[in-house]
């Protein structure tokens, strides 16, 4: 099987955009093979499909049907590149994206030949709530930010100390049965404004992402809801900095946008 792809680096959250049509029931299995170390290698993959809504340029169908802000920015960057957007100019790209009930609008600015700065309006959380989890006999109360396509659990970076990475991986495996198929554990250091996102996609992958768009969005929504006011936060992540802007009105988070850089790093054909 030959599969045409574009490889993008949104804040180093390496993303494959698959152009070759693949039946929905086979998409997860094909993507799993493509993102493997012995193949093209990436953290995630999404399929470029024709949009049903005429107001959208394309549809992005993620490998597990989740929503992904970084992959949305990646597809918008690729479409802006195909339009030959001049360096320094901006354009707006409208997409259908899995896991999002509304159309997703991305503003893209071309900064160099293969690099863009993008801003995308993110879906609003369905709820932000405290949840109790048990790990190795210890009860832990954490904040869950629930989106239609992914649930993020915020974990204070100081909770597990020097063993935070191993504990988070252990927790992800233990809690998988009580969480949706796609979820994230976000090690969030509020003082340092840093974020280390661990994302699970079913039993296919458990990855420390270099940059997480929906995780950035989750932190912005959480801070706005907690402070009951508009919030802008720039979060240092392993792959760089992403910014979230969240609006708060009448007792609810009403708008979230994230901003980050995207580089188109390769286009080609994979052989499976």
C-alpha positions, 0 to 999 in steps of 0.5 A: 500500500502506498500512502501520500503524506505531509509531515508538519511540525506544530511546536514539534508535535510531529503530525502526519497529514494523510492525503491517500483516501483510507476507509474510516474503519481502517484509518486507525490501523493505517495511522498506527503503522505510519507513526511507528518508529520504523515508518514515517514516525510522528506523534499523531496522524490525521486524514485529509478528506473532502468537507461536507459543509461547503463553507469548509475547505477540507475536513481533518479526520484524526486517527481516533476521531479526536479533535486536535488543534495542532493538526488543524493548524498543520492542515491550515498551514499546508492549505495556505502553502498550496495557495502560495500565500506571500511571506508576511501575509495572512489568510483565514482557513475554515475546516471541518475537524473530527471531534468539533461540532462547529467549523474550525477557523484558523488564521495563518501568517506565512513567516518563511518559505515553509513556516507559518504562525497560526491561531485557531479557535478551539472548541469549548469544554463541555465541563470543567470539574473535579474528579477523584482518582485512585493510584496505588491506594492513594485517592487524588482529586484532580481537575478534568477539562472535558472536550467532545473529542478529548479529556484532559486531566490537570496534574500539578507538576509538583504532585509526583516530584522527580518521578512525575513522568513515570507516575504519569505513565503509570496513572494513564494506564491505570485510569484508562478504563475510567477515561475516554479513549483519547485523553491527556495527563497534563503536568502543569507548573503554574509558577513556571508556566510550563506544560508537559503533556502525556496523551493516550489514544486508546491502546494504540499510543501513549506519547509525551507530546512536544507541544499539545494544542488541546492541552494548552486550550485546557489550561487556558479554559481552567484558568479562566474558569477559576479566575472568572475572567479573561485569561491569556497564558503562554506555556513553555512546552518541550517543543516551544511556546504555545499561547492560549487566550480564553474569554469568560462571561456570564459564568462560563468560558465563552471562547478559546484560541491558541497560537503556535508556529507550524513548519511543513517539514516533508511531503512524500509517499510511505510504503506499508 
